[in-house]
């Protein structure tokens, strides 16, 4: 999978909206009436520290309670409530790879500012997986910020798989007649598993699960061979020695598992599959000035030392917190993940 360098312009922070060198992203951002145009139209005092909101914020999470997206939503929700002087109510609306939450946000009543916390499913992969979406990722939502990226750990059960390194695992897996199985519990994990199979040319079949916890239970029970698992679920079991991490799906190693190599280090430099968690506002229900203000507050919360410590503690990777960076990820992964999805036959019937 072809990757690109993710660059943040010098001086671009959570409250600075400077367009990145990304022609498509810039056009989409400007078509939505955002970026520099929003800041220019916003009264200077509206961005001042201590600005207050006139009604609550509803944060709809596209995944279940207790996961990484839910944890971040509640963390930034507290920051928004403290700064805005109004409650930030978190609701979980899981299902259909995030589509249920995205459509719910667009239909939600106007008694609050409606935000969506989701990620690379609703705003990248689903455009290829589903023939028709009940929302427009670009047209219906204003991007506020990328909040974190989450790599996947390639896990095995040491009682089922004797190979202790990814190199040994691949040498064994390539033997003639070896048929493997791998689990997935979400779109990103499935894409990581499919891309790994495509590049390494091993013979493996996917076993889909509805939740990471269910997949982890069956991995420990020896029901399949390997699993590209989200870090929040993976870390406790890896540290307990119940499962073994052979490789990471990200381009770089991560602080929480510093000794685990990336798939790219194994000789596949184009391998970089990490999901991202982000927040959008419902464009029709949230005034541009409020979107800018909320983006600033999210950036302040997650760019602080405490915010970064919070993310790392969850096994997540801090990322540039800006709408420009989010738009870049949307455009890049809609294109790149779309190729993998099509080749793997992951499209919905």
N, C-alpha and C positions, 0 to 999 in steps of 0.2 A: 504494500500500500504506500503510495507516494505521500510523503509528509512535507510540511512546510514549516519554516522557522516561525514561531509565534513571537512577534515583536510588539513591545509596548513603547510608543514614542517617549522620549525623555521628557519627564515632567508630567506624564499622563497619570493622574491618580484618580481616586474615587469621585472627586468633584471637578475634574478637569476634562472637558469633552473635546478632544482634538482628534480629527479623523485619521485613521491608520491608512497606510498605502494599500487599500483594498477596494478596487473600483466597484465591484458588485455590492459589497457591504455598505459602502458610502452611499451609493444610489438608493439602496433599500432603506437606509436610515433616513435619508433626506425625503424620500417619498412618504415616509410615515410622519413627516413633520417634526423630526427629533433633532438630536445632536446639537450642533452649534446654533441652529435656528431656534431651538427651544430656549437655550440659555440667553440668546439675544432678546427673545420676547419676554423673558421673565424679569419682573422687577428685582433690582439688586437686593432689597431687603428680604425677599422670599427665600434666598439661599443662605441667609444669615443663621449662625448658630442660635438655637432657641426658637426657630420658626415652629409654629404649632399647626396641627391639622384640625379641620373643622368637623371631621367624622371618623369613625374607627376604620381600621384596615382589616380586611379579610384575606388571610393567606391560605390558599388551597394547595395542599401537597398532593402530588400525583401518585404517591406511594404510601404504604402502610405506616402506622405509628411505630416508632422505635428505630427506624432505619436512618441512614445517613442524611437523606433529604429532609426527613422529619426533624432530625436533631438540629440541622442548620436553620431550618425555618423557624423553630422555636427560639433559637439563639438570636437571630436577627429580628424576630418579632419583639423580643424584649427591648432590643435597642431602638426599634422604631417607636414602641410605646413610650419609652423614656424620653425620646427626643420630641415626639409629636404631641404628647399629652393626651392621646386617645388610645383605647385598647387595640391590641393586635391579636385577632382571633385566628387560631390555626385550625384548619379542618383537613382531614385526610379523606381523599376520594380516589382510592386505588382502582386499577382495572384497565384493560385494553391498552396496555403499554402507555398509559398516561392520557389517553384520549378522553376518558370519562372526566377527568379533572379539568382538562383544557376546555371542553364544551361546557362544563358546569360554571366555570369562571365567566364565560361569555354570557350565560343566561342568568347569573346571580343578580339579585335585586340591588338597586342603587343606594342602599342604606349604608354602604361602606365602600372604601376604595378596594377593588378586587385585584389581588395578586395571584400569580401562579408560580409555584416552585416545582420545577420539573427538570428536564435536561435534554440529553441527546436523543431521547426517544421521540418526544412530541415535536421537537423542533429540528430534527435531522432525519433519523432513521424512518420514522413513520410515513414520511412522504413517499418512500419506496415500498414499504411493507404493505400499506393499505391503498387500495385503488381509489378510495375517496375518503377525505377527512371532513369532519363536521366543523372545521375551523381552518383559518389560514395562518400558518406560523408567522408569516411576515406581516400580513395585512391586519390581523386582529389583535396583535400584541405589540406593546412597546418594550423592547429589551432594556432591563435595568442594570443587571450585572451578572457576570459569571461569579459564582461563589466558591467553587472548589472543583478540582478534578479528582476522579477516583480510579486508580488503576485496578487491574484484576490480578490476583495471584493464582498461578497454575498449581493446584493442589493435588496431591495423591495420598492414598492411604498406605502407609509403609507396611502394613500387614498384607496388602494385596500386591503392591508394586515394590519390588526389591531394589530397583535402581534408585540411588541416592542423589544423583545429579541429572539435570536435564539432558546433558550430552549422552550419558549412559541410557537414559530413558529413550531418546530418539534412536540410538543404535539398536536397542531392543525392539522398538516399535516398527522399525523398517524391515525387520526380518520377514521373509516371505510367508504369507499366510496369517500374519498377526492382525487380528481384528479387534479394534479398541472401541470404547464408548466414552463419551464425555458429557457432563451435565451442563445445563445452563438454566438460570433462573430469571434472567432479564435480557433485554435486547443487547446491551453492551457485552455481557458475558458470552452470549451466543455468537456475536460478531467476532469476539476475540478467539473463541474456540474454532470457528469456521476459518478465520484467517490463518490461524496456526496450522490447521489441517491443510489448507491450500499451499502454504509456503513450504512446509516440511514434507509434504506428500506422503503422509501416513494415512492408513486406512482406519477411519473412525466414524462413528455414527452418533448423532446428538440424542440426548435423553432430556427432554424439557421438564422443568419443574415450575410450580406456581410461586415458590418462595425460596429465598436463600437458605432459610432454616431447614426446610424439607430436604433440599439438595445436600446440605451438610450432614444431616442425619443419615442419609443413604450413603454418602461418601464414607462416613465412619463405619457404616454397616457393610462396606465392601460391595456395593451394588453396581459400581461402574469404575472406570479406570482413572479419569482425571476430571478436574473441574476448574474453570476460570471463575473464581469467586470474588465478590466485592470485599474490600478490605475490612469493613466493619464486622462482617461475619467471619472472615478468615483469621484475623489477628489473634483472637482468644484461643482458637484451636491450634494455631501454629505455635504460639508461645507455650501452650500446655503439652505440646508434643504429640497430640492426637493425630494430626495430619502434618504432611511435610510440604513446604513450598519449594517448587523446583525453579520457577521463573516468574517474572513480572511482565505485564502487558505494556507497561509505560516505556517511554523513550529513555528515561533515567531511573536509577535506583531511588528508593524512597527511604527516609530516615527511620521509619518504623520497622523495616526489614533490610538493613544495610548490607547484609551478606548474601542476599538473594539476587542473582543476576537477572537482567532483562532478556527477553527473547531476542532483542536486537543484538545483544552481546554474544549470542550463540551462533551468530553468522547470518542473521536476517535483519539487516540495518533498516529496512523499510517498515519493520513491525512497530507500530505505535497505536495501540487501541486503549484509550482511557475515556470513560464516560465523564461528563461534566454536569454539575448541578448549578442551576441558574434560576433567576427570578425575572418575571415579566409582569407588567401591569396590563389589565384589559384596556385597550386603547379607547374604546367607546365610553368607558365608565370612569376613567381616571384622567383628569386634566393634565396637559403636558407639564405645567409647573409643578404639580404634585409628583409626577413621575420622576422629574429631575431631582426633586428634594428626597424622595425615597431612595433613589439610586445613590445619592450622596451619603445618606445615613447607612445604607448597607455597606458601602465601601469603607466608611469610617469604622464600622464594627468589625469587619473581617480583615482589614489591613492593619489593625492595631496588633501589638505584641500578644495581647490576650486572645484576640481573634485567631491569630495564626497558631498559637498554642492549642486552642480549642480544636482547630481543624486537624492538626498533626496528631493530636491525641485520639482522634477518630479514625486514623489511618488515611486521611485525606491529604491532598496536596494543595497548598495555597496557590492561587492563580491571580493574574491581573484582574482587578475588580472594576470593570468598566463596561458600558454598553458596546463600545467599539470592539472589545475583545470577544464579547458574546456573539456579536454579529459575524465576526470572523469565523468562530467555531461553527456557528450554524451553517454558513455557506460552505466551509470546507468539508464538514462531515456529512452534510446532505449529499454532496457529490461523491466523496470517497467511500462512505459507508454504503451508499446506494449501489455501488459496483459489487461490493462483497455480498450484500443482501440478494441481489439478482443472481449472482453466480451460485450462491448456496441454496437458492430456491426458498427463501424465507418469506416470500410474499404471502399475504393472507388470501384465502380463497374468495 
